[in-house]
Structure formats: C-alpha cells, structure tokens
Amino acid sequence: MHSAFLSLSSRRLFEPRQRADVEQLVRSLFVSPTGSRHLVWGSYWSGIFLGNVDAKTGLLSSDKPVNLAARPGAGVIEAPWLYEVRLDLFLVSSPLSCLAESQLTRRTLQRDGIYYLFTSWDECCKGTKSTYHMRVATSRSLEGPYLDSDGKAALEGHMTLLMDSHDEVYGPGRQSLLEDDDGVLLVYHRYFGTGSTGLLSLNMLDF
C-alpha cells in the first residue's frame, strides 16, 4: 500500500516531466496528529517540497506544492523526512477560596510543536568517497519557514549539520525516524572503514 501510494502521488505531480526526474525522487509520508496526510519529497534539481494528500485516493490534492528547502546555485538536497515534536501545555485552575493542592484541577492540552525537516546533502553511494551527510532545520509551522540553528532560511541553503563523515563512518544519509520505547531513533545508511557495502545504522536522537 505504501509503495502504491507513493507511485500514484509521483505520477500525478510529475507527468509533464521526464521520467528520469521521477525516478530520482526520494519521498516520505507525514501524517499529522489530526490525521492529515502530506507528501514531502526532494531531488537533485529543485529542493524539498511539501504537498497535501487526499486520504481517500492517495493522490496529491493540490498542484501547488510548498517549497521547504533548497540549495540555490548548486548541490544535491534530497531524502526529506519530517518529524513533529509535540508540546504539552499544562493548565492549572482552582477555586479562589481554596488553594489546597488536592483541590487543584490540572488539564493537559497538546498544541502545535516544532517541526524538524531532515535532509541528505551531496553525493551518496560511492563507498568511502561518499560526501553524503545529514542536515536539519526547524519550524513552528508545517509549511515553514524552516530555519537553521542560527535563524537562517533553509530556502536559502542553510540547514544545521546533523552528521557528516567521521572516524570510520562515511557518507551517512537517507535518514528516517523511528519511535521506540526508549525514544526516537535516527535510521540511516553509511559506509564503514574501507568496505564498499552500505550498512544500516541507528542512533538515538535527543530533541
């Protein structure tokens, strides 16, 4: 079902373009806590985009996607993954005539949190010569604007470095996130040492 959904959405949006463009797309599905569905995708050419999805048909419901991030001039940006960290708002109320803790009423409301846009930059799949690496930007709105840790716009090519090649790790990228009992896992592929075979890797993320 997931693969069929992605195929339908890509075909709907990219029919006017060359088939090679479609094959280069890396995309993922974001489902909000309210149940709305959004397709986020990126490629070598135009940056990262977000489109709304019709839950019944699995097709994009709009022909005007939102551009979330880009690298003006040159450079690859792809493999987007959106994740929302929800914020809890605690409301405490009590009768004016009594402030005893046992009589306090406490309610927890969820409000919109922070959206994290994870992407992969540069060249992958070249073994230890890969320049692939992961970057991230954040926004208080799903549609942006997304900013790096210095407040600079992702649409202008600014995203905070999350992981680059280091020690015996080469070309980390093509990331996704997995919620586990212990927290949120960053799932990605990388090369190790002098080997040419990509490895699946996991790291805990701290927000």
Order of alpha helices (4+ residues) and beta strands (2+ residues): alpha-alpha-beta-beta-beta-beta-beta-beta-beta-beta-beta-beta-beta
